[in-house]
């Protein structure tokens, strides 16, 4: 390798090292970009109604500030009060856990009282048990509230800066891309913006739906701290797969330690019904325009981004996965792999499956789908061979 090539390689490695070192800050920047895109989408809708942009942006910011103020004045104080009571109830329940398990053991039949179960119960009920430590220290992460507040403040400031003049930051990003690909990259960024707007609108509607049904159902069942449970369920809905499962823990725990522990059964059933309605009816309806991701890809993305970025990566796993999918599909698949032709290169051997060797499986699948599904211009005549 020549000296220039070595310098280029070292520069690339140094760039990746710096990006890896500041990955937490980059994730906050990405969150700010998502909020700025959402606010910019609202400003554009006001512009379409005839309002100039210099008036549309202050209007959007004023409405957003008013909603945030009403939220903090009307919802946050009772939520904090109920959440504090919820923490106290769970801590008290963890302290009474040995006694509760001992009582449950007396109701077990003799066939289920094997030595391993007794050893497990003795370990759980011991004063030095790690299980009790987990319950007692479950909410210890709230001690870092100052750091979280500073991160939220940083995201809000960056969002306002991006919203003020988004074209400047977008053009600066496009400058880092080779000139021959800038027009194409600008189109990919436009697709990412549309996908993120669809995700933001859909997830907000889903969260409001989950909050409303949780509040109504728990109120009818007579569960304590209804507002805290419902708001937690709505917020955790931002985390696919994991959030809905975690949201049922708090009301189920409160129902179990209440004077009527049988209520835990209808609570779990109600949350299962809510999630089924949200998964099979609301999400396909609200997010019909959103780029769909297979469930396995979503779970893999959650694991990867949570490993790299921590809890915040788990929360933002879905928008990160949507953006990554668009770039991979447009840049790698359409612009590279679909045009990558090597003469006399046949890695796939369809003859082993009884298919002619000159058959491309992707092209044949496309032809088959076009044959089975007639186009809108065709009549109801039989499908042509």
C-alpha positions in Angstrom: 0.0 0.0 0.0 1.1 3.5 -0.8 1.5 6.3 1.8 -1.8 7.9 0.8 -3.7 4.7 1.1 -2.2 4.1 4.6 -3.2 7.6 5.6 -6.7 7.1 4.3 -7.0 3.8 6.2 -5.8 5.3 9.4 -8.2 8.2 9.0 -11.2 5.8 8.5 -10.2 3.8 11.6 -9.8 7.0 13.7 -13.2 8.2 12.5 -14.9 4.9 13.5 -13.1 5.1 16.9 -14.3 8.6 17.5 -17.9 7.8 16.5 -17.8 4.8 18.8 -16.5 6.9 21.7 -19.3 9.4 21.3 -22.1 7.0 20.5 -24.2 8.1 23.4 -24.2 11.7 22.3 -24.9 10.6 18.7 -28.0 8.8 20.0 -29.2 12.0 21.7 -28.6 13.8 18.4 -30.7 11.2 16.6 -33.5 11.7 19.1 -33.4 15.5 18.6 -33.5 14.9 14.8 -36.7 12.7 15.3 -38.4 15.4 17.3 -37.3 18.1 14.9 -38.7 16.1 11.9 -42.0 15.7 13.7 -42.3 19.4 14.5 -41.2 20.3 11.0 -43.9 18.1 9.6 -46.5 20.0 11.6 -45.0 23.3 10.4 -45.3 22.2 6.8 -48.9 21.3 7.2 -49.5 24.8 8.5 -47.7 26.2 5.5 -49.9 24.2 3.2 -52.9 26.0 4.7 -51.4 29.3 3.6 -49.4 30.4 6.8 -45.9 31.6 6.1 -43.1 29.5 7.6 -41.9 32.4 9.7 -45.3 32.2 11.5 -45.8 28.5 11.2 -42.7 27.6 13.3 -43.6 29.9 16.2 -47.2 28.6 16.1 -46.0 25.0 16.3 -43.5 25.8 19.1 -46.2 27.7 21.1 -48.7 24.8 20.8 -46.0 22.3 21.8 -44.9 24.4 24.8 -48.6 24.8 25.8 -49.1 21.0 25.7 -45.9 20.3 27.6 -46.9 22.9 30.3 -50.4 21.4 30.7 -48.9 17.9 30.9 -46.5 18.9 33.6 -49.1 20.9 35.6 -52.0 18.5 35.2 -50.5 15.0 34.9 -47.0 15.0 36.3 -47.9 15.9 40.0 -50.5 13.2 40.5 -48.4 10.7 38.6 -45.4 11.4 40.8 -47.5 11.0 43.9 -49.0 7.8 42.7 -45.7 6.5 41.5 -44.1 7.1 44.9 -47.0 5.2 46.5 -46.4 2.4 44.0 -42.8 2.2 44.9 -43.7 2.0 48.6 -46.2 -0.8 47.9 -43.7 -2.9 46.0 -41.0 -2.4 48.6 -43.4 -3.4 51.4 -44.5 -6.4 49.3 -40.9 -7.5 48.9 -40.4 -7.3 52.6 -43.4 -9.5 53.2 -42.4 -11.9 50.5 -40.9 -14.6 52.9 -44.2 -14.7 54.9 -46.3 -14.9 51.7 -44.2 -17.7 50.2 -44.4 -19.6 53.5 -48.2 -19.3 53.5 -48.4 -20.5 49.9 -46.2 -23.5 50.7 -48.8 -24.7 53.3 -51.4 -24.9 50.5 -49.4 -27.1 48.3 -50.2 -30.8 48.1 -47.7 -33.3 49.5 -46.8 -34.4 45.9 -45.4 -31.0 45.1 -43.3 -30.6 48.2 -40.1 -32.0 47.0 -36.7 -31.0 48.5 -35.6 -28.8 45.7 -38.7 -26.6 46.1 -38.0 -26.2 49.8 -34.4 -25.3 49.2 -35.5 -22.7 46.6 -38.0 -21.2 49.1 -35.4 -21.1 51.8 -33.0 -19.3 49.5 -35.6 -16.7 48.4 -36.9 -16.1 52.0 -33.4 -15.8 53.5 -32.5 -12.3 54.7 -29.5 -12.1 52.4 -31.3 -13.3 49.4 -30.4 -11.6 46.1 -34.1 -11.6 45.1 -35.0 -9.3 47.9 -32.1 -7.0 47.0 -33.5 -6.8 43.5 -36.9 -5.8 44.7 -35.6 -3.3 47.2 -33.3 -1.7 44.7 -35.5 -1.9 41.7 -36.0 1.8 41.4 -32.4 2.9 42.3 -31.8 4.1 38.8 -34.0 7.1 39.5 -31.0 8.6 41.5 -29.6 9.7 38.1 -32.5 12.0 37.5 -30.3 15.1 37.1 -28.4 13.4 34.2 -31.7 12.5 32.6 -32.9 16.1 33.0 -29.8 17.4 31.3 -30.1 15.0 28.5 -33.7 16.0 27.9 -32.7 19.6 27.9 -30.0 18.9 25.4 -32.4 17.1 23.1 -34.9 20.0 23.3 -32.3 22.6 22.5 -30.9 20.6 19.6 -34.5 20.0 18.2 -35.1 23.8 18.2 -31.8 24.4 16.5 -32.6 21.8 13.8 -36.1 23.2 13.4 -34.9 26.8 12.9 -33.0 26.0 9.7 -33.1 22.3 8.7 -31.8 22.9 5.2 -28.5 24.1 6.5 -27.8 20.9 8.5 -29.1 18.7 5.7 -26.9 20.3 3.1 -23.9 20.0 5.5 -24.6 16.3 5.8 -24.9 15.9 2.1 -21.5 17.6 1.7 -19.9 14.6 3.4 -21.2 12.4 0.6 -19.4 12.2 -2.8 -20.9 14.6 -5.4 -22.1 11.9 -7.8 -24.3 10.3 -5.0 -25.6 13.5 -3.4 -28.9 13.6 -5.3 -29.6 10.0 -4.6 -28.7 10.4 -0.9 -31.0 13.4 -0.7 -33.9 11.2 -1.9 -33.0 8.5 0.7 -33.0 11.1 3.5 -36.4 12.2 2.3 -37.6 8.6 2.6 -36.2 8.4 6.1 -38.0 11.6 7.0 -41.3 10.3 5.8 -40.8 7.0 7.7 -39.9 8.7 10.9 -42.9 11.0 10.7 -45.2 8.0 10.1 -43.6 6.2 13.1 -43.9 9.1 15.4 -47.6 9.7 14.5 -48.4 6.1 14.8 -46.7 5.4 18.0 -48.3 8.4 19.7 -51.8 7.3 18.7 -51.0 3.8 19.9 -49.7 5.1 23.2 -52.8 7.2 23.7 -55.0 4.2 22.9 -53.1 2.0 25.4 -53.3 4.7 28.1 -57.1 5.2 27.6 -58.0 1.5 27.7 -55.7 0.8 30.6 -57.1 3.7 32.6 -60.7 2.6 32.0 -60.2 -1.1 32.6 -58.2 -0.6 35.8 -60.7 2.0 37.1 -63.6 -0.5 36.5 -61.6 -3.2 38.3 -60.9 -1.0 41.3 -57.1 -1.2 41.1 -55.3 1.5 43.1 -53.0 4.1 41.4 -54.8 3.9 38.1 -53.2 7.0 36.6 -49.7 5.8 37.3 -50.4 2.3 35.8 -52.1 3.7 32.7 -49.3 6.3 32.0 -46.6 3.7 32.5 -48.4 1.4 30.0 -48.6 4.3 27.4 -45.0 5.2 27.8 -43.7 1.6 27.7 -45.6 1.1 24.4 -42.8 3.0 22.7 -40.7 -0.1 23.3 -42.0 -2.9 21.1 -42.1 -6.5 22.4 -40.6 -5.6 25.8 -42.7 -2.6 26.8 -46.2 -4.3 26.7 -44.9 -7.2 28.8 -43.4 -4.9 31.4 -46.4 -2.7 31.7 -48.5 -5.4 33.2 -46.1 -6.0 36.1 -47.1 -3.0 38.2 -50.9 -3.3 38.2 -50.6 -7.1 38.6 -48.3 -6.6 41.7 -50.7 -4.0 43.2 -53.7 -6.4 42.6 -51.8 -9.3 44.2 -50.9 -7.5 47.4 -54.4 -5.9 47.7 -57.1 -7.3 50.0 -58.6 -8.9 46.9 -55.6 -10.8 45.2 -57.9 -12.6 42.8 -58.1 -9.3 40.8 -54.7 -10.2 39.3 -56.4 -12.6 36.9 -58.8 -10.0 35.3 -55.9 -7.5 35.2 -53.7 -9.8 33.2 -56.6 -10.8 31.0 -57.5 -7.2 30.3 -53.9 -6.3 29.4 -53.8 -9.3 27.1 -57.0 -8.1 25.3 -55.5 -4.6 25.0 -52.4 -5.9 23.4 -54.3 -8.1 21.0 -56.4 -5.2 19.9 -53.4 -3.0 19.5 -51.3 -5.6 17.6 -54.0 -7.0 15.2 -56.2 -4.0 14.6 -54.8 -0.6 15.7 -51.2 -1.0 14.5 -52.0 -2.3 11.0 -54.6 0.5 10.7 -52.6 3.4 12.0 -49.2 2.4 10.7 -50.3 1.2 7.3 -47.9 3.8 5.7 -45.0 2.9 7.9 -42.2 0.7 6.7 -43.0 -2.7 8.2 -40.3 -4.8 9.8 -40.6 -8.5 10.4 -40.9 -9.3 14.2 -37.6 -11.2 14.2 -35.8 -8.2 12.7 -37.4 -5.9 15.3 -36.2 -8.2 18.1 -32.7 -8.5 16.7 -32.6 -4.7 16.4 -33.7 -4.2 20.0 -30.9 -6.6 21.2 -28.2 -5.0 19.1 -29.1 -1.3 19.8 -29.7 -2.1 23.6 -26.2 -3.7 23.7 -24.6 -0.8 22.0 -26.5 2.2 23.4 -28.1 0.8 26.6 -31.6 1.5 27.7 -32.0 4.5 25.4 -31.0 2.3 22.4 -33.8 -0.1 23.4 -36.3 2.8 23.4 -35.2 4.0 20.0 -34.6 0.6 18.5 -37.6 0.8 16.1 -36.8 4.2 14.5 -33.1 3.3 14.2 -34.1 0.0 12.6 -36.4 1.8 10.1 -33.6 4.2 9.1 -31.1 1.4 8.8 -33.4 -0.6 6.7 -34.1 2.2 4.3 -30.3 2.9 3.8 -29.5 -0.8 3.4 -32.4 -1.3 1.0 -31.7 1.7 -1.1 -27.9 1.9 -0.9 -26.7 -1.7 -0.6 -29.5 -3.6 -2.3 -30.8 -1.3 -5.1 -27.7 0.6 -5.9 -25.0 -2.1 -5.4 -26.3 -5.7 -5.3 -29.0 -5.3 -8.0 -26.4 -4.0 -10.4 -23.6 -6.3 -9.5 -23.1 -8.6 -12.5 -20.1 -11.0 -12.9 -19.9 -13.0 -16.1 -20.1 -16.8 -15.8 -20.7 -16.7 -12.1 -23.4 -19.1 -10.9 -23.3 -19.6 -7.1 -26.8 -21.1 -7.0 -27.5 -24.6 -8.4 -31.2 -24.8 -9.1 -30.7 -27.9 -11.2 -30.5 -29.9 -7.9 -34.1 -28.8 -7.2 -35.4 -29.8 -10.6 -35.3 -26.2 -11.9 -33.5 -25.1 -15.1 -30.0 -23.7 -14.4 -30.7 -20.5 -16.4 -33.5 -19.5 -14.0 -33.1 -16.6 -11.6 -35.2 -17.4 -8.5 -36.0 -13.7 -7.7 -37.1 -13.1 -11.3 -39.2 -16.2 -11.3 -40.8 -15.3 -8.0 -41.7 -11.9 -9.4 -43.2 -13.4 -12.6 -45.2 -15.9 -10.5 -46.6 -13.1 -8.3 -47.5 -11.1 -11.4 -49.2 -14.1 -12.9 -51.2 -14.9 -9.8 -52.1 -11.3 -9.0 -53.6 -9.5 -12.0 -52.8 -5.8 -12.5 -55.6 -3.2 -12.0 -55.7 -2.6 -15.8 -56.6 -6.2 -16.5 -60.2 -7.4 -16.6 -61.7 -10.4 -14.9 -60.7 -12.7 -17.8 -58.6 -15.8 -17.0 -54.9 -15.2 -16.3 -52.7 -15.5 -19.3 -50.0 -18.1 -19.2 
